[in-house]
Amino acid sequence: MRASISQPKTLGVLASRTSLCLRLLALLAIVVSLAIQPALAREKDTTQYGAGLIVNVPFPESEVTQAVKEVIQNGIIRGSKEYERDQYITGAEVETSVRGFPAWQETGTVFYKVRTHALDPRNFKESGDVGTLAVRYVVQPQGDKNTVLRIDAIFVEDFRHTVHPSNGSVEGAEYKDIHDHLEALNALKQEAAAVGQRSSVNEKLLRNQESAPSLPAQNRANSESAPSPAKEEMAQPTALTETPQEQLKKLRRQVERVVKPPGAPLKASPFRSAKTLTSLPSGTEVLIVIATPYWLGVETHQGQHGWMSRDDLELAP
């Protein structure tokens, strides 16, 4: 009899303890959740939207403006994408003003690059609709050798006209593109200076050779057969075998190229994405002004200047 009475009591105690444990676990879960939520909120708040980018660039205003013009004309917006497989957004165009950006009242030159009908572009706060993605560039002179560059990006919905700020990815990627252009332009300036020095030396050499009186064949043969020791040390091998006209032709061959079939674009800068100034037909002769590993700065007979890929040119016949 006692056994039958004690068994229900034992079961009741176990059930009570189990219920108490479950309540404690539930309470512990609530406490942990309350502790985690502020941490997650703080982590989420670390992403800043709408801050834009302001940087002091160690290049003069004219060069920064040139680099910005080249970037806004490349038709792409970096730092964002519509689909996971994309690397960036294409189809962007140059505009003079954009809805969503107030009129610029400060000093400096303002440029805009815009992509309409963009679908949920990445890296914009709570963007999930179709609208206009716009990037604003402001170039402000800072003395003779420095320039302040400001870049801001927004996404404006077509239906509700809500403005969504960027988290800085677009601004950073666009600035990197501009910086790469500036570094390339600086390298080209240094190369141009070196080429100018070499060209000056070659021109002096040619003028000296063309102005030197030509010797009769017999006298030239005698002088070649019995050179003086001083001339033997300083003379170049080709000087004994080539006439001034032949050397001039050889030098011109080094700086002249012909456009390969079926023709090729003349670019505003040494980048595939740069603006195409014109298309040169096959057989067009150009003169090399600046040489880089992959691009040549050239001049046409009509006085046009631009850049062409080495692969699009061949030696003149």
FIGUDREN-647972 format. One record per residue (C-alpha): x, y, z; residue in three letters. Coordinates in steps of 0.1 Angstrom, whole numbers, plus 5000, padded with zeros to 4 digits. Layout:
<nudrens>
XYZALA/...
</nudrens>
This chain:
<nudrens>
500050005000MET/502850245009ARG/504650154976ALA/501650244956SER/501250574973ILE/505050674971SER/505250604934GLN/502750884923PRO/504551124947LYS/507851044930THR/506451094896LEU/504951424906GLY/508251544920VAL/510051454887LEU/507451624866ALA/507751934888SER/511551934885ARG/511351884847THR/508952174844SER/511252394864LEU/514252304843CYS/512352384811LEU/511352724825ARG/514952794835LEU/516152694800LEU/513552924784ALA/514553204807LEU/518253154799LEU/517453154761ALA/515653494766ILE/518553634785VAL/521053524758VAL/518853664730SER/518654004748LEU/522354004752ALA/523053914715ILE/520654164699GLN/522554484710PRO/525754324698ALA/524154244664LEU/522754594662ALA/526154744670ARG/527654524643GLU/525054634617LYS/525554994626ASP/529154984617THR/528155004580THR/527855374572GLN/525655494544TYR/525855834527GLY/529355934539ALA/530755954504GLY/534455994498LEU/536656304500ILE/540356274492VAL/543256514486ASN/544956394454VAL/548656484448PRO/547956584412PHE/547056924396PRO/543457004389GLU/543956974351SER/545156614353GLU/542556504378VAL/539856664356THR/541256474326GLN/541156144346ALA/537656204358VAL/536456274322LYS/537955954310GLU/536255754338VAL/532755904334ILE/532955814297GLN/533755444302ASN/530155344305GLY/530455144337ILE/529955194374ILE/532254994397ARG/531554884432GLY/527954764425SER/526154504404LYS/522654394395GLU/523254014394TYR/525753794412GLU/527553704380ARG/528254064372ASP/531554244380GLN/530054594377TYR/527154784362ILE/527254864325THR/525255104304GLY/526155424323ALA/526055764306GLU/527356114313VAL/524756364325GLU/524856734335THR/522456704365SER/520756424385VAL/517556414405ARG/518456324440GLY/521556534442PHE/520856904451PRO/522457174430ALA/526157214438TRP/526757554455GLN/530457534464GLU/533557574442THR/534757314418GLY/533757134387THR/530956874389VAL/530556564368PHE/527856294368TYR/527655934356LYS/524155784355VAL/522655434349ARG/518855444344THR/516555144350HIS/519054974374ALA/517554674391LEU/518254644428ASP/521854754427PRO/524054614455ARG/525654824483ASN/522855074486PHE/520755094518LYS/517454904515GLU/517454914477SER/515054664462GLY/513454824432ASP/514054964398VAL/515555314396GLY/518455544387THR/521955484400LEU/524055804399ALA/527555894408VAL/528656254414ARG/532356374411TYR/533456714423VAL/536956834414VAL/538257124435GLN/541657284431PRO/543957284461GLN/546857494451GLY/548957424420ASP/549957064428LYS/546956914447ASN/543256864441THR/540356774464VAL/538156504448LEU/534656434462ARG/532656124451ILE/529156044461ASP/526755764449ALA/522955734453ILE/520155514440PHE/516755674434VAL/513655454429GLU/511555524399ASP/508155474416PHE/508555624451ARG/511555844443HIS/513155734475THR/516855814477VAL/519055524489HIS/522655624499PRO/525655404491SER/527755224517ASN/530955364501GLY/531755064478SER/530955254446VAL/532855564457GLU/535955364466GLY/535955164434ALA/535455464412GLU/538255644429TYR/540555354424LYS/539755374386ASP/540555744386ILE/543755684406HIS/544855424381ASP/544355674353HIS/546355934371LEU/549255694377GLU/549155584341ALA/549255954329LEU/552156024352ASN/554055724339ALA/553355844303LEU/554656194311LYS/557856044323GLN/558155824293GLU/557356124270ALA/560156324286ALA/562556034280ALA/561455994244VAL/561856364239GLY/565456354250GLN/566156054228ARG/564456224198SER/566456534204SER/569656334202VAL/568556154171ASN/567656484154GLU/571056634162LYS/572656324148LEU/570656334116LEU/571356704111ARG/575056654115ASN/575056364091GLN/572956554065GLU/575056864067SER/578356674064ALA/579856694029PRO/579756364011SER/583156224000LEU/583856083965PRO/583555713964ALA/587355663960GLN/588155893989ASN/585455734011ARG/586955394003ALA/590455514012ASN/589255664045SER/587355354054GLU/590355134046SER/592755334068ALA/590855484097PRO/592655684124SER/592855524159PRO/590555794174ALA/587855744147LYS/588155374151GLU/587255404188GLU/584255644184MET/582755534151ALA/579555334151GLN/579555024130PRO/576655144109THR/578355474102ALA/580955304079LEU/578355114059THR/575255334058GLU/574755674041THR/573055954060PRO/569955894038GLN/569855524048GLU/570255604085GLN/567455864082LEU/565155594066LYS/566055354093LYS/565155604121LEU/561955684104ARG/561055314102ARG/561455294140GLN/558855564146VAL/556355494118GLU/553555234120ARG/550655134098VAL/547155034110VAL/546354664105LYS/543254544087PRO/540354594092PRO/541154924110GLY/541455024147ALA/540155284171PRO/542155594182LEU/541555624219LYS/541655934242ALA/543855744267SER/545655414269PRO/542755204282PHE/540254974265ARG/537455154282SER/538655504271ALA/536655714247LYS/537155644210THR/538155964193LEU/537855814158THR/538355494139SER/541355474116LEU/541055264084PRO/543454994075SER/546755124060GLY/546655454078THR/550155574086GLU/550855704121VAL/553955844139LEU/554855714173ILE/555155994199VAL/555155794231ILE/555755424236ALA/554555204265THR/554554824269PRO/551054784255TYR/550055114240TRP/551555374216LEU/550855744217GLY/550555834180VAL/549956124156GLU/548356094122THR/549356294091HIS/546256504097GLN/547556604132GLY/545256394153GLN/546756264185HIS/545655964205GLY/546455614217TRP/546455284199MET/547154934210SER/550354784198ARG/548454484185ASP/546554714161ASP/549754844144LEU/552454694122GLU/555754814107LEU/555555044077ALA/556554874044PRO/
</nudrens>
